[in-house]
């Protein structure tokens, strides 16, 4: 079992940066794939980025080169550094975890979810 809690969301201007954090409970955090998803009003939840337990990373094309996902297994934390933010990045951002060495861009694959944190990019 893993409990996830996101933090770091907020209001930022176009071109600004935010760093989201995902604090996880559990002693086997290092065995989980960690991903970030986002959901804008009226839209489906979409994959943003993932990091496997090996450290390998994967990104949606829309954020590649602007967002960086990382993890600190010693602190049971995951992070999403978001730079060059655009209005279309506005959404609730969710941290997700799955006990696996792989990953998936499908939200159905993940068993554990945080409550989400709002990111608003103003123009």
VMD Tcl script that draws the C-alpha trace (Angstrom):
set ca {
  {0.00 0.00 0.00}
  {1.16 3.48 -0.87}
  {-0.36 6.79 0.15}
  {0.47 9.73 -2.10}
  {0.19 13.45 -1.40}
  {0.98 16.17 -3.91}
  {2.13 19.71 -3.16}
  {3.66 22.66 -4.96}
  {0.84 23.75 -7.20}
  {-0.21 27.36 -7.56}
  {-0.67 30.33 -9.85}
  {2.17 31.28 -12.18}
  {2.56 33.53 -15.20}
  {3.28 32.30 -18.69}
  {6.93 31.30 -18.98}
  {7.27 30.71 -15.27}
  {8.21 27.59 -13.35}
  {6.76 25.38 -10.65}
  {8.06 22.30 -8.88}
  {5.51 19.73 -7.84}
  {6.26 17.18 -5.16}
  {4.70 13.81 -4.42}
  {5.28 12.51 -0.90}
  {4.76 8.76 -0.57}
  {4.33 6.44 2.36}
  {5.58 2.85 2.35}
  {8.93 1.17 2.73}
  {9.15 -0.13 -0.84}
  {8.74 3.18 -2.64}
  {11.80 2.37 -4.74}
  {9.89 -0.55 -6.31}
  {7.13 1.65 -7.72}
  {6.80 3.43 -10.99}
  {5.83 7.05 -10.35}
  {3.90 9.09 -12.87}
  {2.26 12.46 -13.18}
  {-1.07 12.98 -14.91}
  {-3.13 16.11 -15.35}
  {-6.76 16.91 -15.95}
  {-8.07 20.19 -17.27}
  {-11.74 21.19 -16.89}
  {-13.92 19.30 -19.35}
  {-11.05 17.11 -20.53}
  {-9.90 13.59 -19.81}
  {-7.00 12.86 -17.53}
  {-3.79 12.75 -19.57}
  {-0.32 11.36 -19.04}
  {2.45 13.88 -18.39}
  {5.57 12.01 -17.29}
  {6.77 8.81 -15.64}
  {9.88 7.55 -13.92}
  {10.57 3.86 -13.45}
  {12.26 2.39 -10.39}
  {15.39 2.16 -12.57}
  {15.34 5.92 -13.10}
  {14.32 5.72 -16.76}
  {11.98 8.57 -17.69}
  {9.18 9.04 -20.19}
  {7.35 12.19 -21.24}
  {4.30 13.25 -23.18}
  {5.26 15.09 -26.34}
  {3.49 18.21 -25.09}
  {5.88 18.62 -22.14}
  {9.11 17.15 -23.51}
  {11.98 19.58 -23.06}
  {10.05 21.69 -20.54}
  {9.22 19.28 -17.71}
  {11.58 17.04 -15.77}
  {10.48 14.16 -13.57}
  {12.71 12.87 -10.79}
  {12.58 10.79 -7.64}
  {14.39 10.61 -4.32}
  {13.94 7.09 -2.99}
  {15.69 7.91 0.28}
  {13.02 10.53 1.01}
  {10.11 8.66 -0.60}
  {9.47 11.62 -2.88}
  {8.76 12.22 -6.52}
  {9.07 15.59 -8.24}
  {7.97 17.29 -11.41}
  {9.94 20.39 -12.39}
  {7.86 22.44 -14.82}
  {9.54 25.21 -16.80}
  {8.37 27.50 -19.61}
  {4.78 27.03 -18.51}
  {1.97 27.73 -20.96}
  {-1.73 28.45 -20.40}
  {-2.53 25.00 -21.77}
  {-0.60 23.48 -18.86}
  {-3.38 24.66 -16.54}
  {-4.88 21.61 -14.87}
  {-5.09 19.58 -11.69}
  {-1.93 17.51 -11.51}
  {-2.02 14.05 -9.99}
  {0.74 11.78 -8.79}
  {0.23 8.07 -9.44}
  {2.15 4.96 -8.44}
  {2.21 1.33 -9.44}
  {4.27 -1.53 -8.04}
  {6.20 -2.39 -11.18}
  {9.51 -2.01 -12.95}
  {7.66 -0.85 -16.04}
  {5.32 2.08 -16.62}
  {2.23 2.95 -18.62}
  {0.79 6.18 -20.02}
  {-2.68 4.82 -19.25}
  {-4.27 6.00 -16.02}
  {-6.08 2.65 -15.68}
  {-2.75 0.91 -15.02}
  {-2.12 2.70 -11.72}
  {-3.51 1.55 -8.40}
  {-2.47 4.48 -6.23}
  {-3.34 8.15 -6.66}
  {-2.93 11.38 -4.81}
  {-5.68 13.96 -4.38}
  {-4.18 16.35 -6.91}
  {-2.78 19.86 -6.87}
  {-4.01 22.78 -8.98}
  {-1.66 24.47 -11.43}
  {-2.89 27.65 -13.09}
  {-0.85 29.44 -15.73}
  {-2.07 32.97 -16.39}
  {-1.46 34.97 -19.53}
}
mol new
graphics top color blue
foreach p $ca { graphics top sphere $p radius 0.5 }
foreach p [lrange $ca 0 end-1] q [lrange $ca 1 end] { graphics top cylinder $p $q radius 0.2 }
display resetview
